[in-house]
Amino acid sequence: MSLAPDLLEILVCPKCKGPLEYRTTPQEQLVCQACRLIYAVEDDIPIMLIDEAKHF
């Protein structure tokens, strides 16, 4: 499954309010290039908590 296109259009990084890149491989995740954070997507639900994001 994947995130709905309507949802992807309105999601922004909760830290900088910048755009997010949606990746489906190797796992679903949303990536903020500006903050260098990766937000997980679990069961088609984006986990948009800054404290839960991983740095890359």
C-alpha positions as CSV (number, residue, x, y, z in Angstrom):
1,M,0.0,0.0,0.0
2,S,1.0,3.6,-0.3
3,L,0.1,7.0,1.0
4,A,-2.8,8.8,-0.8
5,P,-1.6,11.4,-3.4
6,D,-3.9,14.0,-1.7
7,L,-2.2,13.5,1.6
8,L,1.3,13.7,0.1
9,E,0.4,17.1,-1.4
10,I,-0.3,18.7,2.0
11,L,2.4,17.0,4.2
12,V,5.4,19.1,5.1
13,C,8.3,18.6,7.5
14,P,7.0,19.4,11.0
15,K,10.4,21.0,11.9
16,C,11.1,23.3,9.0
17,K,7.8,23.2,7.1
18,G,9.7,22.3,4.0
19,P,8.8,19.7,1.3
20,L,9.0,16.0,1.9
21,E,10.2,13.3,-0.5
22,Y,8.2,10.1,-0.4
23,R,10.2,6.9,-0.7
24,T,8.8,3.5,-1.0
25,T,12.0,1.4,-1.1
26,P,13.5,-0.2,0.9
27,Q,10.6,0.9,3.2
28,E,8.0,3.6,3.1
29,Q,9.4,6.8,4.5
30,L,9.2,10.6,4.2
31,V,12.5,12.4,3.8
32,C,13.3,16.1,4.5
33,Q,16.5,17.0,2.7
34,A,16.7,20.4,4.5
35,C,16.6,19.0,8.0
36,R,18.2,15.6,7.0
37,L,15.5,13.7,8.8
38,I,13.6,10.6,7.9
39,Y,10.0,10.1,9.1
40,A,8.8,6.5,9.1
41,V,5.5,5.4,7.6
42,E,3.8,2.5,9.5
43,D,0.6,0.8,8.2
44,D,0.1,3.8,5.8
45,I,0.3,6.3,8.7
46,P,3.2,8.8,8.6
47,I,4.9,9.2,12.0
48,M,5.5,13.0,11.9
49,L,7.0,13.4,15.3
50,I,10.4,15.2,15.3
51,D,11.6,13.1,18.3
52,E,10.8,9.9,16.4
53,A,12.6,10.9,13.1
54,K,16.0,9.5,12.2
55,H,18.9,11.6,11.0
56,F,20.8,10.7,7.9
